[in-house]
Amino acid sequence: MKFDKRNVALASLVFGWISIFWNVYDQLIQSINTYSFALEPYESGWILAIDNIVGLFILPLFGHFSDRCKSRFGKRTPYIYVGTAISLIGLCLVGVFASERQLAPYIVSLTVTLVAMAAYRSAGLSLVPDFVYEPDRGRANSIANLVSVAFTAVGIVLAMAFMPLKAAKNAQFLPICLAVVGSSLITVAAYSFTFSEKRVTDDFNRRLEEYKRDYPEKYKSETVVVEELDKQQMKGNLFNKIFILASVFFFYIAYNALVSNFTVYSDVMLGFKMPQLPLVFVIIGALPGFIFASHVAKKIGRKYTITIGLALMMVALLAAMPFSKKDSGLKLKIPLVFFFMVEGVGYGFAMANLYPFYLELSKAKNIGQNTGIFAGSTTAAMVVTPILAGYVIKEVGKKTGKTYVIEQIVNGVNTEVVKVGDYSVLFPYCAVAILVALVCILIVKSDYATGGLRDHMKKYFTKRKAKKND
């Protein structure tokens, strides 16, 4: 079937404004908790976990609702528009109350924002798979992730421009919130004028039925129809899905701990005046990762592509540790930048394949629900990891006697708050979680569903031999 690259890119604009929001959110909330309210990492972790606690229930539920929606705009679009509107209003209120250092209203407005985000996240994630042929979902996911990376870069630029360290220490958070709202509205407008969910999905379903009718054997060989599996295969299918979700869980244990703590880590451990700067190098590395992820997966399978990605991430985290010093010169900063880029490549390889790897083992009629379950596993990780990482940072600090200093500027007066904690434990914490994710993905059995490395290599050499004989 023809791969609709244009509409995949346009539908992925939803990932665009979601990516802007989440990238800024991870930096913003950590900065607010630290510089507006001087919270401990452990206390901050509880606030960072709010969205994920909410998401555990809302993501699968609203994914299920969107599967059964019969709106004239499509299944996903109504949830996307309403959720976006509420979340952006809530974000403005977050900026207002954080700037005024009012903790209770800040938490309430943050909760409203996050409920709205969770309500449309499953619908947004399900939009692209709804009109992409199953074997092409890895390719589509790579495009969606490239769009996401591009808009993540926008989020980083916005944070650098509207939330520099000085502004954060002054509790000036409304400008960055308004910048996110403005950029999101522009992206929403671009999506609305260029993409029609109903038209695109109807056209895809028509073409799919024609393809199944005209090429039944080819269709059967290219896809896994979960509904047609026997009992033994269904057991294997469930086994695979459980361990993919487990791998996703630990992947996000690492990823969320890194991202949500990186603003403070970059300040107290690396001494960067622009705490977002190292993330730029991760994004640069992620670009080739996403570009080549689907091509590599076609050669060796999604399982082993994810394995390579996770291995790269783990090695990069461990290798970066000796160079993570606040007063280090350029000689130490260059290797650090290199390892951040390697981290990005690994992230791209893993991220581009985890979601389609899970979806291909799911029933076609329940894409939204299964997307909600997949997102639920990421959400569960993000409930645990802010609290756990904060606790580990604090407890290790107690044992090692290490402290760090948080600077606040209140009414023009510089104030230093000394906190107990050891942020040097962040990279090892993430590396251990990635290792567990790696073990989980290796346990997944690549049989009828995805084809293991051996199957792919066998097909590859068979094709080469056939060409040579011709």
Buried (B, 14 or more C-beta within 10 A) or exposed (E): BEBBEEBBBBBBBBBBBBBBBBBBBBBBBBBBBBBBBBBBBBBBBBBBBBBBBBBBEBBBBBBBBBBEBEEEEBBBBBBBBBBBBBBBBBBBBBBBBBBBBBBEBBBBBBBBBBBBBBBBBBBBBBBBBBBBBBBBBBBBBBBBBBBBBBBBBBBBBBBBEBBBBEBBBBBBBBBBBBBBBEBBBEBBEBBEEEBBBEEBBEBBEEBBEEBBEEEEEEBEEBBBEBEEBEEEBEEBBEBBBBBBBBBBBBBBBBBBBBBBBBBBBBBBBBEBEBBBBBBBBBBBBBBBBBBBBBEBBBEBBBBBBBBBBBBBBBBBBBBBBEBBBEEBEEEBBEBBBBBBBBBBBBBBBBBBBBBBBBBBBBEBEBBBBBBBBBBBBBBBBBBBBBBBBBBBBBBBBEEEEBEBEBBBBEEEEEEEEEBBBBBBBBBBBBBBBBBBBBBBBBBBBBEEBBBBBEBBBEEEEEEEEEEEEE
